[in-house]
Amino acid sequence: MSEDVDRAEVLRLLDDEYARAILTAASRDQMSAKQLADAIDASPPTVYRRVEDLQSAGLLVEELRYEASGHHYGVYRTAVDRVTVTFADGEYAVRVDGAEESTADRFTRLYEGLR
């Protein structure tokens, strides 16, 4: 993930209180946009804008949840485990390490999404 990261965009997003709050909340549990808005006490439009930016930067991923009624909705989870900024030789680098997920965890998540 780190090679393709737009370091200025990652730093801009991490400077935003709502983006940080979304990443923090979604690192605990997958949440819908409404759940995120409630959890971080923000308006839905604010959450949707930040979610879109975080997804574009590769820091947040969306998965679909299906209900027995046939309806579906998106839930979000943090896709990053760590961001490291280093300064050396007159330059800076931003490294983004993705959250690791085992195959068993991925299968369980997909199965639970079908219920």
N, C-alpha and C positions, 0 to 999 in steps of 0.2 A: 504494500500500500504506500509506503513511504516515497518510492521513486516518482510517483505521479502526482504527489500532493502539491497544491498551490499554496506555498508557505504563507504568503501574505493573506490569503483568504482564511486559512486555518487560524492564524493569529487574530484576524479581525473577528471571526466567530467566537473565539475564546475570550475576547474582550467584551462580548455582549452578554449581559446578565441573563437574558432569557435563553439564549443558546446554551449557556453553561447549565442553567437550571433544567432544561430539557434533557441534555446529555446525562446529567446526574440522576434525574427521575427515571429515564429509560434504561439506566444501567442497573437499576434495582429489579425492574419488571417491565415486560412489554406493555405499552399503553397506547390507547387510541388518542387521537388529537384532543378529543373532549376530556379524557382522563388527564392528559398532560396539562391542558388549560386549567383544570381544577387543581391539580397537584402543585402547579407553580403560580397560581393566582394571576393568570394572564388571559387576555381576550383570545377567542378562537382565531381571529385574523392574525394576531401577533404570533400565535403558535404555528399556524399554517405557513406563514412567511419564513419563520426560523427553521421549521422542519424541512421546507424546500431547500433552503440554503445549506443546512446540515447534510441533507441527502446528496446534494450536488458536490459537496466537499468530501463525500465518502465517510462521514463521521456518524451517520445514522442510516439505518435500513428499515424499509417497510415490508411487512408481511401481511398477507390477507387472512382474515379469520372468517370462517363460514358458519352461519347459524343454521339450525335445523329448518327454519322457515325459508331458507334459500337466499336470504340476504347475506351480504358480506361487508366487511369494513377493514380498514387498514390499522395495524398496530405497529408501533415503532420500537426499536431497540438500538441501543448504542453499539456502534460497530468499531469503536476505538477503546483501547485499554490504557494507552499511555501516549502522551505527546511530549517530546523532548526537544528543547531548543538549545543548540550549542553555538558558541562563538569561538572561532579560531582563525588565525591567519587573516584577519581583517574581513572575514565573512561570517555569515550565520547560516545554520541549517536547521530545518524543522523535520523531525522524524515522527511519524505517526505509526504506532504499533496497534494492529487490529486485535480485537478481542477474539481469543481462540474459542472455538466451539467444537466439541467432539462430534463424531458421526452419530453416536447414540443420542446426544442432546438434540441434535438437528432433527433426527427421526422422531423423537418424543415431541418436539415442538410442532412438527408438521402433523403428527397424529392428533395432538390436542387441538390443533386448528381446524380439523375436520369434524370434530364433535359439535 
